[in-house]
């Protein structure tokens, strides 16, 4: 066991765990966060996605000893008590069916929009490709990303629909 300090959702936490413990287990078991989920355990499905310094990473395979910078989970995405524009778009577009992949989808979309504020359909498909959706709501996901981009740009977007 080794003490490790993590910054998660703007708060500093010190945990005493084996350095090889996957970040996902620390987030869920030690910090009690429920956004990131265990899916495949092989970094293939994306349900365990978190943001590390704004970049999506698979927390199921990342040893806690290799974490650096700010970790953001789904719980840390809202700002000032308001839903993040991606979360709001997800609700408005009625994206989730089973909801299993939503953590990875939402965090990946937030990272995509922070790097590409006005992505094309192809950029959205390419950027969201690593996250698997069992329910096949990919068209709704694409619509939600477009809606969030419009909201983040501060325009109504109705003229684009």
N, C-alpha and C positions, 0 to 999 in steps of 0.2 A: 504494500500500500504506500501511497505517496500523496502528499497534499498538492492539489492542483488548483490554481486560481483561474476562474473563467469570468468573462464579462458577458452576461446573457441578458438581452432586452434592457440594456442600460444599467444593470445592477451587477455588482461584483459578488461572486460566490466562491467559497473555498470548499473543496470536497476532498475527502480522503479515499482514493480509489486506486486500483491497479492502473498504471499508466497505459496499459494496452486495452483498457475498457473502452468500447465504442462510445463516442459522444452521445449517441442516441440513448443509451442506457443511463448515462449520467443525467441527461435532460429529463427523462421520464421518471427514473427511479429515485434519483437523489434530489432533483429540483422540483419534481411534481408537475412538470409541464406535459400537456396532453396533445399539443399541436402535432409535433412530429410523431409518426407512427412506424412501427415495425411492419414491413411488407415482405420483402424477399430476403433481406439480409445480405444481398449480393450487389447492392448499388445499381440494380437494374430497373426497379419500378418507380422510384422517386418519392414514395410516401414519407420517407424519413428526411426529406430535404429541409435544410435550414440555410440561412444566409450567414456567411462568414465574411465580414467586411463588405457586405453587399453582394457577394457572389454566391450563387446556389451551390451547395455541397451536399453530398450524401453522408448523413451522420451515422448510418449503420455500419460503415466500414472505417470511419476516421477515428483513430485512437485519440482519446482525450489528451494525451501528451502532445499531440501534433496540432492542437487548436491554437489559433493566434487571432488577436483582434476581437472585434465585437461579433458576437453570435446573436442573430435575430431569429426568433421562432414566430409562429403564427400569432402567439399571444402578445408579442412585442411589436407587431405591425401597426396596430391602431395608434394614432397620434392625437394627443389632447382629448382623449375620451371619444373620439370619432373614429368610425371605421375608415380604413385606408380606402382610397378610390377603387382599388382592385376588389376588395371585399364587398364594397357597395355594388359594384358592377356584377359580381357573382350573384348577389341576391336579385338584382333587377333582371338579369338574364336567366334566372332560374337554372343555373349551371348544375348544381349537384343532383345526383340521383342517389347513389348509395353513400356518397361522401368520402369514401376511403382515400381517394387520391387528392382531395381538395387542399390539404396542407401543402403538398408539393406543387400543385398547380398554381395556387395563389402566390406562394413565395417566388416561384420561378417567373410568374407574370410580373410581379413587382420588380424583380431584378431586371427583367427584359425591358420594362418601361423606364427604369432609371438610366439604362444605357442607350435606349432607342425610344425617345418619347413619342414618335409617330411611326410605328412600324407598319410595313406593308403586310399583306396577307401572308406572303411567302416568309417574311421575317418572323411573323407570329408562329407559323407552322414549324419553322426550323427551331425557333427559340423554345417552343413548348414541347417539341418532339421527345425530349428525354423522359417526360413524365407520362406513365401509362394510365389510361382511364379504362377501367373494366366495363363501364356503362356506355362507352363510346360517345360521350357528349362533346366531342372535339369541335363541332360547329358552334355550340353554345360557348365553349371556352374562347374560341376565336372572337365571337361577338362581344364577350365580356372584356377581353383585352382591348378591343377597339373602343368600347364604351369607357373603360378606365382611362385610356390614353386621351380621349376627348375631355373627360372630367379633369384630368391632371393639367391639360392645356388651358382649361378655363373657358371652353366653348360649349355650347349646348349640343352640337353634333347632329341635331335633327336634320340639318340640310344634307348631311352625308348619308342618311339612311334611305 
